[in-house]
Amino acid sequence: MRVRGEGFADLYRLEKMAQKDPGRALQEACREFEALFLQILLRGMERTVLRSGLFPEGLEMRIYRDLYYEQLARDLSGRGLGIARLLYRDLSQKMGLKPASYSAEKGGRR
């Protein structure tokens, strides 16, 4: 699961998927939202940590930390925290989609 898309390619892919299978597209959008939410949450938590100043804060360290939190968010959302499932349930009802079980096919758990 990608946390960040390459421009509008992911949006275009979701739009095409929504034309064929709106339920599946909604599931994918909910999974991506959960991963993005977790990434923002992790970065916010990291900002609260005090730095000692022993090691200089360089560009390399910031890039490493961003990549680390991106991967950690992917892993956590892949385990299914339930945010995507709840979001899917509420949005599918509002969209009038047939009630179907949420498939965590990319997450690995149901």
N, C-alpha and C positions, 0 to 999 in steps of 0.2 A: 504494500500500500504506500502510495506516495503522499507525503505530507505537503510538499510544495509541488505545484505543477509547473510545467514548462510553458509559460505564457497562457494562451487560451486553448491549448491542445486538450487539456483535461476537461475543460468546460464544454468544448465542442463534442468530445467523446461522450460525456454525460448527456448532452442534448440529443445526440443520435440514439443513445441507449434508451432515453425516455420516450422516444417516438415508438420504439419497438416494444419495450417492456418497462412501463413507468414504475412498477414496484421494485424491480431490480435496480433501476437507476436511483431511486430514492434510497434504497439500502446502501448503495455505493456512496452516495452523497453524505449520508448519515455517518458511515464509517470514516470518511475523510474528515468530516467535521469533528468527530471524536478525537482523531489523531491530532488535528490542528489545535483543538482546545487543550489537549494534554501538553502539547509542545509549548504553548503560551503559558500554561500553568507552571511547567517546569522551569522555564526561563524566569518567570516572576519570582519563583521560590529561590532560584539561584542568586538573584539580585539582592536578597536579604542577607546573604552570607558576607560577613566582614572579611576583608582582605588584609593580610598581615604586611604586605609590602616587601616581603622577603624575595619573592620572585616578581620581576617586572611583568606587567600586563601588556603583552604585545598582540599584534594582529594574529599571529599564529595561534596563540592561546584562545583568542576569541573565536577563531574559525573552528578550532578543535572542539571547543565547548558547544558551539552551535550544531556541529555535526553530531556530537554525542547526544545532545538533547533531542535532536530530530530522530535519531535511531531509537533512543529510549522511548519516545512518544509512539513510534511505530510498534515497538514491541509491546508496550502497555496496552495500546488500543487493539492490537491483535489478539490479546487475551480476553477481550470483551469486558470492559468495566460496566457496561450497561447503559452508557450515555447514548450510544447510537441506537440501541434497541428501544429505549424509551422515546427518543426523538422520532424514530421510524413509526412506532405505534401511534403517536399523536398526529404526525403529519399524514400518515396514510388514511387515518379517519377523516381528517379535514379535507383531504383530496378526494375522498369518496372511493378509495381503492378497496378491492375485495380484501377482507381480512385474511392475511396469510401469515404463516409463522416467519419470524425474522430469521434469515439464513446468515449464519456467521461463517460462510464458506472461506473467507480470507482470514477470519479470526481464529478458526480452528475449534471453537466451542459453540454450543447452542444453548 
